[in-house]
Amino acid sequence: MQYYEDIEIGAVRDFGSRTFTEEAIIAFARQFDPQPFHIDPEAARKTAFGGLIASGWHTAAVVMRLLVDSAIDLEASLGSPGFDDLAWLKPVRPGDTIRGRMTCIDKTPSRSRPGIGSARFMVEAINQNDELVMRFTSIGIMRFRNPAQT
């Protein structure tokens, strides 16, 4: 994400990848989502998933980290008021590598705060088989590079 003026509706940006390990899946889940299919490989084999899977929140946290590291300009970003339509579409398993992609779907300059605007992005996580595993719509608030032009 760049300054507001740099964002183009329809623009697609890839932003990094990360491989999930069994150890990381279990560690995250023990702390934040301790369900058997996230923390116990043996118990997970007996579930509908047929094996250990990452918590959806783990997947979302990894995507957020990739986004911050690769796509958010820390000078321009003013955070986000939230997101919509979070969907976990396929399980993420040990050894899976997911990559992030975001597409700008809309942008609007602020009517009440000159010098800032918001943009909506479809954020997607795609595994090594090019399967969509997660998606959500995010709203980013950002500064204009040149606030005098607003």
MOWO-V396067 format. One record per helix or strand of 2 or more residues. SS is the DSSP state (alpha for helix, beta for strand). FROM is the first residue (numbers start at 1). LEN is the number of residues. If there is no record, write none. Layout:
ss->SS from->FROM len->LEN
ss->SS from->FROM len->LEN
This chain:
ss->alpha from->4 len->3
ss->beta from->12 len->8
ss->alpha from->22 len->11
ss->alpha from->36 len->4
ss->alpha from->41 len->5
ss->alpha from->56 len->15
ss->beta from->82 len->7
ss->beta from->97 len->13
ss->beta from->116 len->11
ss->beta from->132 len->12
ss->alpha from->147 len->3
